[in-house]
Amino acid sequence: MATDNELVDFASAMSAFESKHFSTAMGLLSPFAEQGNPEAQHRMAIMYQNGLGCAQNDEAALKWMTAAAENGFAIAEHGLGFMYMEGECVEKDINKAIEWFKKAAAQGLVGSQTTLAMMYHEGNGVEKDLVEAKKWYDMAGFTDMELE
């Protein structure tokens, strides 16, 4: 269980990130990321991926995004899926992208459900499959979609 000081420190770290004080956030979030906090790991990945408060670093971005995703943090699962889909910070791999999108979608992340629906609807990196697209659109709440 976290101590009161740890909770205050984490809140300060998140506040620094949200206030766009990225170099401060980097220093404050780093110990939490190292201790396995998936939200801190995700924020570290974002900062490294975009060079916020640090030099842009694809390897560190991938390391932290993967760590957060492997810890079951749905937004990081989606982020890692996007990295693989677009070839950002990692070699493009549609199969890995779909795997990570499906993990996030299973946790109810509408963005991943919609991304999967669109991939299957448009045949983007996968064979076009309107039945599969409809399944993901329905899961995302787009139940009245007419697919062609």
N, C-alpha and C positions, 0 to 999 in steps of 0.2 A: 504494500500500500504506500502511496506517495505521501511524503511529509508535506506540511503546510508550506515550507520553504520551497520544495520542489514544485508544488502547484503554482506558487507565485512566480517562480522562475520560468515555468513553462508558459504561463499567461503572459509574462513580459516578452518572451521570445515570440509568441504568436502575435502580440500587439506590435512588436517591431516589424514583423513581416507585413502585417496588414497596413501599417503606416508607411510602408515602402522604405524603411530603414534597413536595407538588406544586409549591409556589412555587420550591423549590430545583431540582426536576426541570425546570420550565419554563425556568429560566435556563441549566441545563446542556445540555438537549436542543436548545434553539433553534439554536445554531450548527450542530449536526449535521443538523437538519432543513433549514436554509438550504443546506447543502452537498449535499442530495439523499439523505440516509439515510432510506430508507422506514420503518424501524422508529421512528426519531425523529419522522418526520412523522406517523405513526399515533398515537403517544403524545401529540403536540401536539394533534392533532385531538380525541382523547378528553378532554384537559384543557379545551380551549376549549368543546367541546360540553356538558360537564357543569359548567363553572365551577369546576374544580379548580385551585387555586393562581393563579387569574386570574378576571377577570369572564367570565361565560358569553358567548360570541361565536359566533353561527351562521355568520357569513361566514368567520371564521378557521377554524372547525371544518371547514367544507366545503372551504376552500382546502387544508388539510393532509391531509384524508382523500382528496381527489381526487389530490393530489400522490403520496401513498403508493400509492394504487390504480394510478395511471398508471405507477408504478415497478414494478408487478407484485407488490406485497405482498398476498398472498391474503387475509389477515385484513382489510386495508383495503378490498379489492375487495368483500368481504362487508359490511363496515361501510357502504360507500358505497351498496351495493345496498339495505341496510336503511334508510338515510337517504331514498333515493328511494321505497321502498315505503311508508314511514310518513309521508313529508312532513316529516322532521326536518331543520332547517337548510337545506332546499331545497324547492321546490315538488314535490309528489307526482308521480311519473312511473313507472308500472309497467313500461313498456318499458325505461327506463334501469335500473330495479331488476333486471329479468331479465337484461339484458346484463351487469351487474356480478356478479350471482350466478353466471351461467354461466362467467365468467372465473375466479372463485374455485373453482367446482366443477371446472373443467378442471384445476386445480392440486391436486385431491384434497381440498379442504376439505369435510368431511362436513356441516358446518352449512349450507353453501350448497346442497349436493346435497339435503339434507333439506328445506330451505326451498322449493326449486323443486318437489320432490315434493309437498309439502303444498299449495303454491299451485295446482298442476294437479289434485291430488286433490279439493280443496275448491272449485275455481273461484274462488279468491281473487285478483281483479284480472285474471284470465285466463279463457278459456273452459275449463270442466272437461274434462279429457282424461286418462282413466285409463291409456291407453297411455304417454303422456308421463310421468305420475306414476310408473308402474311402472318406467320407465327410470331415473328419478332415485332412486327408492327402492332399486333394485338397485345402482346405482352407490354409494349410501351404505352398502351392506351389509345392507339389509333385504330379503333375497332371498325370504323366505317370506311376504311381505305379500299378503293377499287383499284386493283392491280392489273396492269396490261404488260 
